[in-house]
């Protein structure tokens, strides 16, 4: 046969291929409506993102942040991570927000330049927020005292603290933190620590607490919040003493004026006048020294008092929640965030 003909062996093969194509076409037609419906239905991550964004816009961070966190877990895109960080900052979860801002910036560094340019505004915001939030985040150091077995498992808020982190300060969110130590699966030690913004705390698991299973507790705890209060009392005492001494000394100096006037005519003093002059000069000197010390102590006490006060939930003191965080994040649509 000529080259244009078809052999007997090729015809069955062509028929089989034709049947396969027909079957594939039928399956494709059958699945087309489902595919169109799936394409029209928004993915779960985007639905969660939109719901979280609306709650964030309303200032309901307790609802918004978990939804945004789940959306980010399902689809960890940089824009969604940035919005999550903004939500956490508005909620007062400063350490958690710091982590997500950092992750966002790291993701940008790996992007092509043309895509990274789309995130330039958010990059600047993230850098600013890192600078503002870092000093606010409390720091917690967990360590084992000498003699405590390294086999015990220490947890912070239910998460295992790696032994490599013992003795190293870690940024945490303001609020209460639950610390535990376990040995052989049994709870042998427990401590709750409440920290405000800027606080620093060091917690040690002591040998006595680690070896006792009857009653949890017994760590040594020192926080700068407690240290701040101690310095507050010192400053207040110095301020009160300085001001009191200044007032009393000033009154004594002023009280000598009449005696000096009576006993020092034409600036020539008798014995009583000379004594009054000496007393007045000494009292005036003490007053001039004591008053500045008292003022410094009083100002220091006020500043330390303000520092030791419990902080508000928002990371931005004196600023309405959302003004620096949520409102900017809300400006980004799902397309912009994703």
Secondary structure, 3 states (H helix, E strand, C coil): CCCCCCCHHHHHHHHHHHHHHHHHHHHHHHHHHHHHHHHHCCCHHHHHHHHHHHHHHCCCHHHHHHHHHHHHHHCCCHHHHHHHHHHHHHHCCHHHHHHHHHHHHHHHHCCCHHHHHHHHHHHHHHHHHHHHHHCCCEEEEEEECCCCCCCCEEEECCEECCHHHCCCCEEECCEEEEEEEEECCEEEEEEEEEECCCCEEEEEECHHHHHCCCCCCCCEEEEHHHHHHHHHHHHHHHHHHHHHHHHHHHHHHHHHHHHHHHHCHHHCCCHHHHHHHHHHHHHHHHHHHHHHHHHHHHHHHHHHHHHHCCCCCCCCCCCCCCCCCHHHHHCCCHHHHC
